[in-house]
Every structure is written in C-alpha cells, then in structure tokens.
Amino acid sequence: KLAQEEVEQSVSEITAAGPKQWVQTFKRKIQDIAEKNEKTQKVLKNQIAFHEKKAQENWIIACASERSLILQRKETHSLCNKLAEVSAKLGPLLAASISSSEQHVKVGDIPVCACHNVAELENIAEAAVKDRDLHMRKLRDEESKAQELEGKIQALKEQREALKKDIYIMGIWNRSGEAKLHNMSEQCQQKDQALQQKAAQLDFERREKQLKVKEVLRFHKQKVETIEKEHVETELSYKAEIGNLKKELQENTMKACASTKDRKNLCKQQEISTWVSRRPSGSNSGGSILSLAGQQLTLHRKPLLPRRASGPGTF
C-alpha cells in the first residue's frame, strides 16, 4: 500500500513537472522505488534466514534434550529395576531375621551365631535402605530433571511453531511484495512506454513544425529575392531612363543655345544691313562691314570647347 501511494505521488509530481521532464523524472522515480523494494526484500529475506537458522538451532537443541530425556528415563527405569531387585532380595531376609529373632526370644535361648546373623542382617538391611533411599533421591532428581527437560522441549516446540508461523507470514509478505513489485514494474514499463510514445510524438510534431517553418522561411526568402531582383531591374531601368532623359535634356539645351545664338546673330545681321542701307555712300565700306559680320557669325556658330561624351549629369 505504501509503495502504491508512493508511485501515485511520484506520478502526480511528474505530471505537475511538465511534459519535457516526464521521461527522465519517471525513470528516476522508478529506479528509486525499485531500489527501496530491493532493500525491503533483502531485509525480509535476512529476517527469514535468521528465523530459519534460529528455528533449526532450537530444533537441534530440542532433539538433544529429547535424547537426554530418553537416556535419563532409561537410567531412571534401570534404577527402578535395581531398587525392585534390592527390595525383593531384602524382603525374605528381613522376614527370616524377624522370625528367627522371635523364636529365640520365646525360647529364651539366643545363640551367639544367631546374634551375629541378626547384626549382619540389620547391617545389610540398613545398607539396602540407604541404597534404596539413594536410588529414590536419584530417581526424584531424574524425574525433576526430566520434567524440566519436558518443559524446555515443550517451550522449544512452541517457539518453533511460532517461528514457523512467523516464517510463513513473512513468506506471504515476501510473495505479496514480489507480486506488488512485479505489478508496479509492469505499470512503470507501461507508463514508460506511454511516455516514450508521447515524447516520440512530441518530437515528430516538433520536427514537422521545424520543417514547416523552414519551408515558410524558404518561401519568404525566395519572395524577398524576387522582390530584390525586381527592385534592381526597376532601378536599372529607371537609371537608364534617367540617363536618356538627361541626354535628351542636354541635346535640347544645346539646341536651344544654338538657336538662341543664331537668333542673336540674325538680329545683329539685320541691324547691320539696316544700318548699311541707311548710309547714302561708302559702298565699299558697307561690303567690308557685311564681310566682317559674316565672319563673326561663323565664329559664333563654332563651339568654344570640344564636345564631351554624353552621360548622366553632363550638358
């Protein structure tokens, strides 16, 4: 449950982070969760191994205690058998000694050998009683030890059953944890694949947008180049037209200057002719004056400077 909550929290954090960091953050969260699950599995496996080892040690101790209990029971049984044998041997001797002592007491004649036999029998009886008491004490001690061992064995068995139960519960936890880890890994793989597909789709859309932008830029670049080319051609045509207009203007200006000079010369010639016609005499002087006027007219018609090549800004 904690692992599932952690996965949901990590998914919400990754979703809030944005589409650009989804893949890397999700992979990092998956790796952290896998490491935590591996650590938890290692701890559970170590605990299971520790409890199994402890249960095995307790089982060995219980087996040894059972063997020692069996040996003590055998020893107790042998002591009981020995005690029964001693009691069986001691019974007739005591009965015989008691009967003989009673007979001698009635008669009033107690022989010396009989007294010795009675003393020996009493000593034997005392020794037998002491042996019996010793064997009884040993038997009680062995029985108490056997009871203690039985209690220890029972406690070890209960502890072993508890350890088996704990191992079974831990095994269930381990299997459930492995199943959850497997489901989580599958979910993480599915989400990783979905994120990779989404990232690939976003990358494809980004490339398509880049191609569209490049095509639009190329189209506008071609359009700008076409406009610049048309502008250059228009500028050249305008410059050529301006040059032609300047050339025509220069020619018209020169023609206007020439016509102005011709009109001035014509006016001067008319003035000279009128002046000559008004004079009554001196025909030779008039002819010379007309010749001089003609020479001046020819001089005025010749250009003072050589004509330059026509071009923009020249007249």
ABEGO torsion letter per residue (X at the ends): XAAAAAAAAAAAAAAAAEAAAAAAAAAAAAAAAAAAAAAAAAAAAAAAAAAAAAAAAAAAAAAAAAAAAAAAAAAAAAAAAAAAAAAAAAAAAAAAAAAAAAAAAAAGBBBAAAAAAAAAAAAAAAAAAAAAAAAAAAAAAAAAAAAAAAAAAAAAAAAAAAAAAAAAAAAAAAAAAAAAAAAAAAAAAAAAAAAAAAAAAAAAAAAAAAAAAAAAAAAAAAAAAAAAAAAAAAAAAAAAAAAAAAAAAAAAAAAAAAAAAAAAAAAAAAAAAAAAAABABGAAAAAAAAAAAAAAAAAAABBABBBBBBBBGBX
